[in-house]
Amino acid sequence: MSRYAAVGRFCSLHWPGWAWGSSFPGTTGQARKQGRRSEASRHRVRHGLGARQVYGSRRRHSVTFVDDWAAAEGVAPDDYETSRCLISPLKDHAGRLIRPGGQVPSSYDGFPLVSHADQIVAPYSRNGLAVRLHEDDITSWVGYALARLSVRHADVTESSQVPSAPPRPTGPRTSAPPSAVVRALLDYGQAQAPAVVGQVTFTPHPEANALIVDNPFALLLAVIFDQGIPAERAWRAPYELMRRLGHLDPARMLADPAGVRAAVAQPPVLHRYRERMPDWLVAAARIVVHDYGGDAARIWNDRPTARQLQQRLDRFPGIGQKKAAMAVEILDRDLGVSIRELEGSDIAYDVHVRRVFLRTGLAEYDDLDHMVDVARRAYPERPGAIDVPAWLIGRQWCHAGFPDCPACVLRDVCPKDIDRANAVRGA
């Protein structure tokens, strides 16, 4: 299927239609694909090995990047100790898992396919196909990542075995004005609001949700945790931190930074930023102890204006514009905190919100000040009210790459300018 040659510190990969080179030791190289008209497209490829807590145990894990896209991830199956193989779930052009018996894009021809559930017998193991490769076979991992890229950009002129990507919009934009998009966002946000203030489902874990509602310091820490990991995991983290420390007392955390660091790093690690996150948590404890008498509720229980509260939160290391704006909305909308002058609230400059703003035509370009200004002009009574519905839509339907436009609640008012969000990066 492939040919691998090494001369000194240079190695190259020759795959059908692809060429790749990298300096060794190391995991970075360049890939080049010949197009139909002999045009070449070049990509930067990186491959790394590590470990992570998944499927109930700590397992070997790999990630292969094509440019800045994590194209392929591998995880150790149950027989890893003897096989040294990793498996990677097989996905179609839209990122959906390919089930046994489903159509397999021709780009995956030649790769060894297995049943994911048979390879990993554990909770949450996936009911789908997977590629199985040796962890040291970098050429195959790169080839598989490039095949994933090919499938991701497949079009209807390719083999009928390859599911076609949703068509990109062409021609004039919909006649729906931006106000219709804003109205649809607000309607969706209202429909998603909790029926009873304080009955929140930030995570699937009831005790973690209750802690966020009952303990203001836990809420503050959840806001800090909410970066670079799934929101559900971030908002459960204060509960897990309390369980590991035996408390969630800011004064005791301030007096024991080593204990906080050890609690965050304890497997399974609480956060991917295992070095920075403990410092942010201890810094939050310091501000709460020194400036608010050890009571985090005093940050917001004096009926501050939305702008004042956002400025207070922005002082905490690890909380910037995005998290502060998000927290203002959560405190008022979900927890019933009294906040004045909500016309001073803002949207969070979040990757999901940014995609929605660009694709719906609300924003002309990806810039913090521009998008905040757009929200202020679009709904001056309370700009932050647009934030939560845009975030939910971005997370559920308006995905990076190929969004699920037919299912989206904005489908009738959105111009579907998908490509305008191609350059959106960040968390």
Buried (B, 14 or more C-beta within 10 A) or exposed (E): EBEEEEEEEEBBBBBEEBBBEBEEEEBEBEBBBEEEEEEEEEBEBBBEBEEBEBBEEBBBBBBBBBEEBEBBBBBBBBEBEEBEBBBBBBBBBBBEBBEEEEEBBBBBEBBEBBBBBEBBEEEEBBEBBBBBBEBEBBBBBBBBBBBBBBBBEBEEEBEEEBBEBBEEBEEEEBEBEBEBBBBBBBEBBEEEEEEEBEEBEBBEBEEBBBBBBEBBBBBBBBBBBBBEBEBBBBBBBBBBBBEBBEEBBBEBBBEBBEBBBEBBBEEEBBBEBEEBBBBBBBBBBBBBBEEBEBEBBBBBEEEBBBBBBBEBBBEBBBBBBBBBBBBBBBBBBBBEBEBBEBBBBBBBBBBBBBBBBBBBBBBEEBEBEBBBBBBBEBBEEBBBBBBBBBBBBBBBBBBBBBBBBEEBBBBEBBBBBBEBBEEBEEE
